[in-house]
Amino acid sequence: MNPPLTAGRGWVEPAPLARPVLLSLFLVAVLGSGMSPVAAEGQEVPQAFQGAELLPITGPPIPSGTLVVHEGRIVAVGPDGEVDIPADAEVHDVTGKVIMPGLVDTHSHIGGIDWGDASSPILASTRILDALDVRHDLLRVSRAGGITAANLMPGSGHLMSGQTAYIKLRDGRRVEDLLFCDDPLTEICGGMKMANGTNPLRTSPPFPQSRARSAAIVRERFLEAEAYRDRLAAAEAGEGDPPPRDLELEGIVQVLDGERMVHHHTHRHDDVMTVLRLQEEFGFRVVLQHVSDAWIVAEEIAESGFPASLLLIDSPGGKLEAAEAHIRSGAYLEAAGATVGFHTDYWITDTRYFLRQAGLAVRAGMSREGALYGLTMAGAEMMDLDDRIGSLEPGKDADFLVLSGDPLSVYTRVEETWIDGVKHFDLSDPVDRAYATGGYGRTDDEAGLRGGGR
């Protein structure tokens, strides 16, 4: 039996009959104070962490530093003795520990996988946020691995699988509590998932049976979206009536206008080049996801100016397209001048082993600084969130980890995960520790979506 969900330290979810009363009292208190439910978790007392090695990512390491956070934001970062600690702060002695920003997973399927249906190879209007189970056990497992933000994807069995969601891995009762955006009805809350290679290929229409036809279908839909956009612009200028609203084409127009980042599943070197040709033709922004053959086309990727998010812990024997995957890819891309990030593609890689990817990249020749950047700031940039997360800087969200040692060591454990200045994982808590150490079948998803998470 799974342990009860918690929403912040020490709070246990009430029995079903008690929920309406408790929730009503909670909302009265929150709405009366003008605070959001997430902000109401308790950040009024400043928190100061002293004595740890700080890894700001955008600056040099601080061997013995102080981090101060308050009301969900980082207030100060600096060497011990050079940072003013508020008189009312709760001070944490973290001597001998390492503090770094929360990890950013640019490609994940936690929260309940939705692989999409077979109605069309293009599903631009599909939103993964409409399928997200905010109480899914894997959110807790991921926090145990130090992941504080993630790009949740629909599946890769389509040329365009739909709209992704950028989320914080905080506790929440509804999807809006996890999203970076304020209103999913009016705002863009993620990117667009696309794929090429073998995943979208099927034996019968409307799906393609070849790589060439795959690219042709995408080009046709992009051209339709351009025409749709032109008609909307003409109508705005008073030249004719607007076309009927088309949710599919709306999503693609957002891609064409650069408002929505394309996160493109692509493995083989020739498939990578196809993505870059399509980008050159239609001008969309793109993150190259997986890129098993990145080391083969590193110069071309760097020349394009677009980043690559790597999956270094994979099983090459499990997929022919990944046969040439190599941990050298990070080093080759870095040497060529490309931006490099990492992802788990859970369930391909367990989210608790995310730090290992940077360790493997360094072992294969990537710089330590570049690999740590890839776990944090690079991912934030790929999700257009680098002004909020990815580094320890004053004004940014208070998302950080307390580690037992060097982040690249296999012996290091994530001891605490803080999101928005609230502790969401504590290795010393028996319930949290079970999520950090449990093996096959420990969570509802590890044994193959058995369902639940309750």
N, C-alpha and C positions, 0 to 999 in steps of 0.2 A: 504494500500500500504506500502511495506517495505521501510525504509529509504535507501538512497544510501550507497553502501559499501564504506568504507574508507580504505586507505592504509597508516597508520600512522596518527598522530594527525593533523587535519586541512585540509587534502587532500581529495577532493571529486572526485569520479570517473568521468571522462569526458564523454560527449555525445559520442555515437558510432562513428560519423564521425570524431571526434577529436582524437580518440585513436591512429591511425597509426602515425600521426605526432608527438604527445606527446611521444609515446613509442620510436620512432626513436631517438628523441632528448635525451630522458632518457638513452638509450643504448649507444649512442655516448659518453655522459658524463661519464657513468659508465665504459665502456670499455677503454676509454681514460685514466682514472685514475687508472686502474688495480684493481678496487674494484668490488665485486659481487653486484648484485642488492639489496640483503638483507642488506649487509654491508653499502650500500649507503644511507640508510634511515636517517643517521645523528647521529653519535656517536663521533664526533670530540671533543666536549666539555665535559670534565669530569663532572660527576654528583655526588654531595655529599648530603647525607641524614643525618641530625643531630637531635638528641633528642628522637628518638623512642626507644622502647624496641626492641632489636634485638634477634631473635630466630635462631641461626646458625644451629641448629639440631645436628651437630657433636660436639658441645661444649655447655657449660652452657649458659643460657640466659644472655644478657647484658642489665641491667635495663635502661640505657640511653646511647645509642651508636651512632656511626657514620659508615655509609656504603659509600664507594667511588667506583664508577664504571666508566669505560672508554673503548671505542672501543669494546663494547660488553662483556667485562669481569669484574669480581669483582677485584678491585685493593687492597682494604683494608677494614678490619672489626675490630672494637674495641670500647672501651669505649670513650665517648666524652672527648676531650682534649688529648687523646693518639694516635690519628690518624692524620697524615699529610694530609691536604686538599690542592690540587693544587691551585695555585694562580688564575688560569683561570677557576676554577670549578664553575658550577652553583649550588648554595647551596639551599637545600630544608629544611625548618623547619618543621619537622614531630613530634614535641613534642606531647606526649600523644597518638601517634599511635603505632602500632606494625608492624614490618617488618619481614617477614619470606620468605623462598625460595618458588618459584612457585610450585604448586601442580602437581603431576605426576599421571595420570590416566592410570593404566595398562591394561584396557580393555574397549574399547569404540567403538561405531558405528557411530560417528558423521561424517559429510562430505559426506553423501550419503551412505545408507546401501546397501551392495551387499550380498545377502544371498546365492549366488551360484546356479548352475543349477542341474538338476537331472541326469546328464550324468554318474556320478560315485560317490561312497561314499568317494573316495580319490581324492582330487583336489590339489595336492602338488605344481603344477606349477602355480596355480592361484595367482595373486598378487593384493591385495586390492589397491595398489597405482595406478593401472590402472583404478580404479573406483572412485577415490577421487575427489570430487568437492571442489577445494580450496576456492571458493567463497561462500560456503554454510553458511547460517546464523548461524548454530549451532557452528561453530568455534568461532563466536563472543559471543554467549551465554555462551560457556564454559570459555572464557576468563573472562567474568563477574563473574564467579564462582571461579576464581583464578587458573584455570588449564592452565599451560604453556607448558606441554608436554603430549603426549598421545600415547598409543599403539592402532592403529586402526585395527580392526579385520574384516575379512569376517565372515559370519554367522556360526551358530553352528548346522546346519542341516546335517552335514557330519562328518564322522570320522576324516577326515582331510580337513578342509575348505580352506586352502591355506595360503599364506604368508602374515603376518601382516606388517604394516608400522609404524615405530617410527617417530613421527613428533613433530616439534615445532608449537605452535598455533599462529605463526606470520602471518601477512598479506602476501599474495603472489599471483602471477599471474599464476604460474604453480606449479605442485606438487614438482618439484625439489627445489623450494624455501622453502618448509616446512620440507623436509627430513633431518635427521641427516647425512645421507651418502652423498657423492659427486656425485656418478654416479650409478643410479639404474640398468644400463646395466651390470656393472662389479662388483658391491659391494653387500653385504648382507645388506638390509635396514630395516630389522625387524625380527620377529620370525616366528613360524609356529603355526597356530591355529588347535587344535585337540579337539575332544569332545567324550564323551561316555554318557551312560544313555539313556534317552528316545528320546532325540533330533534326533539322527541319525537313529532311528528305523523307517522303513517304511514297507508297506504291500507287496512289491514285489521286486525281485532282480533288479539291483545288490546291493541294500541296504539290510542291515541285518534286521532280524525280532526278534533277541534276543540279549541280552547282551553278551552271550558266543560267538555268531557268530561275533559280533562287534570286540571283542578282536582278534578272529582268523583272520579276514580280515587284521587288522593292522599288526599282526605278519607276515602274508604272504607277505605283501608289504615291510615290513622292511627286510625280508630275500631276496627278489628280489633286494632291494637296496644294500644290502651287497654284493651280487654276482656281481652286476653292478660295484660297487666300486673295487672289486677284479680284474675284467677284465680290468678296467682302469689302475690300478696299474701294472698289468702284462704287458700291452701294453707300459706303460712308461718305464718299465724295459727291453723292447725289446723282450718280450715273446708274440708274436701274435699281431693281429690287435685290435684296440680299438672297442668297441661296437658302434652301431649307437647312436647318441646323444638322450637322453631321458630326457625331461624337468621334468617330474614327478619324476623320480628316482634321478635326480640331486638334487632336493629340499630335498628329504628324506636323501640323502647322507650328505647334509649339516647338517641335524638334527643329524645323526649318528656320524658325526665328531665333534659335539659340537659347530659348527659355527653358528647355528641358534637355538635359544631357543624355546622350545615347550611351548605354552601357552594353557593349557589343561582345557577346560570346563568340570567340574565334580561336582556333587552335593552330591549324597548319599555316605554314608561311605563305602559301598562295592565297588562302582565305584571308589572311591579314592584309595582303595587298589589295584584295577585292574591296575590303572595308575602306581602305584609304582612297581607292579610286572613287567609290561612292561618296565619300566625304568631300573629295575635291569637286565632284560634280554638283553636289547639293548644299555644301557649306555648313553642315551640322557639326556640333561639337561632339566629341566621342572619347570614351575611355575604352581601351582595348582590354577585354577581360579574358583571363586564362593565358592566352598567347604562349602556348606550349613551345612553339618554334621561335620565340622572341630572339634567342641568341643568333638565329640564322639571319633575321632581318632587322637587327638592332639599329643599323645605320639608317634604314628607311623609316623606322618608327621615330627615331630621334629627329630626322629631317622633317617629318610631318608636324612636329611640335605637340603631338598628343601623347598622353600618359598611358602606361601599361600597368595593369594590376595582375600580379602573378599568383599562381597556385603552385607552390614549390613542393608541397607534400601531396603527391598524387600517386596514382597507381598506373604507370604507363601500360602495363599489360591489360588493363581493363578497358582501354579505348585506343583504337588504332591511331586516331589523330594525335594522341598524346605520346606516341612511341618515341618521338624525338625530344620530349621534354627533358630539361636539364637544369640543375640548380645553378649553373653558370649564367643563366639568363639575366639575373639581376646585375651581375658584374659587367656583362657585355652592354646592357642598356645604360648603366651608369657611365661606363667609359665613353659611350657614344653621345652622352649628354641628354638622355631621355629621363623623364620623371618616372620613378618606379614605386609602385605600391604593392600591397598584398591583400589576399582575401582567403576565406575558408571554403566558400561554396558548400557550406554545410548542407548535406552530410558527407561530402567528399573528404573533408578534413574536420576533425573534432574541434569545436571552437575553443576547447580548453588547451589546445596545443598551438594557438596562433603565434605566440612568441617564438616558437621553434622555427618558423619560416625565416625570420630575420637571422637567427643563428646559422641556419643552413646557407643563406645567401652570403653571409660574411665568410663562412668556411670556404665557399667557392670563389671568393675574391672580391666581393662587394665591400665597400667601406662600412665600418661600424655606424658612422653618422648617417650614411645613406640608407642603411637598413632600418635603423630606428625611425628615421624620417618616413620611410615607407609604411611603417606600422601606424603612423599617427598623422602627421601633416599632409603627406601625399594623399592619403585617403580623404582627409577633410577637403583638400583642393578638388579632388575628383567628384565630390558631392556638393561643391559650391558652399562649403561650410567652414572654410579656413578662417573666417573672421570670428568664429565662435568656439571651435574645438581644435584639437591637434597639437597644442603646445601649452606650456605653463607660462602664461603672460597675463599681467593685470588687465582686467576687463573681460577676459574670456570665461566661458562656462567652467565651473569648478568640477571638471571631470578628470580624475586622476587615480593612480594605483599606488598602493604601498606594497613593495616587493620585498621578499626576504633577502635578495641578493641581486647580482648582475642580471639584467633582463635576457641576456643571450646564453645564460648557463642553463643546462637541462635540470640542474638541481634547484633552481629558483622557483619559489611558489608565489602566486598572487595571494597576499594576505588580506588585503582590503581593496574593495572597488567603490569609489565615491563618484556619484553622479549628481550634478547640480548642488554640490556641497552636502549631500546626504549619503551616508554609508549604505550601500545596497548589497554588499557582500562582505562577510567576515569569516575568515577561515577558522577562527576559534569558536564560531557558532556551530553546534552539532548539525543543525539542519543544513546550513550553507556548506559545511564541510562534506556532507553526503553528496551534494551536487558537484563538488570539486573532485571527489575521489571515486564516485560510483562507476562501475564498469558497465558492460553490455547489459542492456535491459533496465538500467537504473532509472532512466527517465522514460516517459511515455513514447518518445520518438525513436530512441536508439535501436529498438527492436523492429523498426519498420512501421511507424505510424500506427501504433496500436490504439491511439486516440486517448483523449482524456485531458491530462494536465490539470486535474481538479483536486 
